[in-house]
């Protein structure tokens, strides 16, 4: 399911590849796919849920993106 959702998502959106100073990647890994799908999940649920949307819409876009990045990496 992760691969199918990720493939469909990458048809319309740019792929975010997480880089480390010690490990360079030219293509996304499965971990990148999982993170992208998690990000979609969080964006479409918590960030669009009416009770939370009212609270979160006051946050700057930079802070919202940071929060989404942190949620996507949570295990």
N, C-alpha and C positions, 0 to 999 in steps of 0.2 A: 504494500500500500504506500509506503514511504516513497519508493522509487516512482510509482505511478503519479502520485500527487506532485512530487518534485519535478518530474518531466513535464507535466502539464503546466506547472507554474513557470518553468524556465522558457516556455514558448512565448510568454508575454512580458516577462520581467528579467532583469539582469540577475546573474548569479553572484551571490556574496561568498567569496572564498576566504575563509579565515586563515591568516598567515601567522607563522611564528618566526622569530629571528633564527631559530635553529633548524627549521624545516620549511623549505620552499615547495609550493605545489603549483602546478600549471593547470590542473583540472580539479573540479570539486570532488571531494571524497564522500563516502557514505555519511560521515559525521557532518559534513556541510549540508547534505540533503536532509538529515534529521533536524538540524538547526533551522533550516529554511521552512520545513513543515511545522515545526514548533512555533516559529514566528508567525506563520499564517494562522495557526490555531489561536494564539494569544491575541493577534490583531482582530480576528473575527469573533472572538467570544468576549473576553474581558474588556477589550478596548471599544467594543461596540455595544456592550450590555448597558441599557439605559441608566441603572443606578451608578455604575462606575464611569460611564461616559461623561456624566456631569462633573465628576471630580477630576477626571483625567484630562478633560479638554482645556483646563486652565494651565496645564503643564506646557513648557516650551517644547517644540518639536525635537530639539536636541535631547532633552531629558526623556521624552517618550521613547525615542530611538534607543537611548542608553538602557532604559528599563526593558524594552523588548530584547535587546542583545543579552542582557543578564538572564532573562527568563528562558531564552533559547538554549543557553549553555547549562542550565540546571539539569541535573541528572535525576 
